[in-house]
Amino acid sequence: MGRMRRLSGFTGAGYDKGRGRAWQAAWQLVSSVLVMPWYVPVRVRIAVLRAFGATIGRGVNLRSGVRVHWPWKLTIGDASWIGERVWILNLEPVDIGHDVCISQDVLLCTGSHDRHSPTFEFDNAPIRVGNGAWVAARATILRGVTIGANALVGATALVTRDVHEGETVLAPRAHPSGPRP
């Protein structure tokens, strides 16, 4: 059995939030009022994200319920779609190309922890989604992954490695229960 974790010793060493506490708090408040709600127009959502440092191209469709951890670590290219309830947990930069579709309930997670660290320190890395890629509903993309141009990540897939240009990655199929013929 491995050694016991001592979470009380966690320092967060090496993680740079990129802005001070006041800016972070302002973002958390403003995003809950002007980015996530269904009644806020897309142009307002995008303007608020840009005001907090996001780089967002033209013609982007950012649906309601989208949660962005740190907008100053987010880039979205022209004509990309970000679906309802997408969670961009970008402790590190997330770069989404142009003409990308990130479907509803997708999680882009740049954060993790070093399982070998006795204090469970961060093990974060950026995520990049290439031009023309499609990440389908409820897929999860983990830290350090690059999704290549024109790649397809199927619904509910868990992606832990790079997906090459034009490649398709699907979630494993469930096997029916009960007797087999």
C-alpha positions, 0 to 999 in steps of 0.5 A: 500500500502506498504512503498516506497523503497529507492534504494539510501540507498541500501548497499548490506550488507551481500553479499561477492563477494569473490574476489577483484575488479581487479580479478572481472574485469579480469574475466569479460574481460577474460570470454567475450573473452575466455569462451563465444564465439562459436569458443573457444574450450571446453577445453579452456573454462574449463581451463579458468574457473578453472584458475579463481577458478571454480571446474570442473570435468572430461568430462564436456561439456561446450557449447558456450555462457555460462555466469558465474557470479563468477567462484570461486563460481561454482562447476561442477561434472564429465561428466556434460553438460552445454548447449548453453547460460546458465546463471549461476548468482551465487552471491552465490555458485552453485553446479552442480553434476555429469552426470547433463544436464543443457540444453540451455538458462537455468537460475540458479539465486542465487540472489534476493532482500528482498521485505520487506527491505526499501532499497531492500537489497539482499536475496541471497542463493545457488543452488544445482543440484543433480547427474543425474538431467536434467534441460531442455531448458529455465527453471529458477531455483531460489535462495535457491533451491535444485534439487534432484538426477535424477530429471527432470525440464521440459522446461520453468519451473520456480522452486521456491522450492526444487525438490525431488530426481526423481521428475518431475516438468513441466511448467504449460500448456497453455490453447488454446484460443477460444471456448471450445467444 
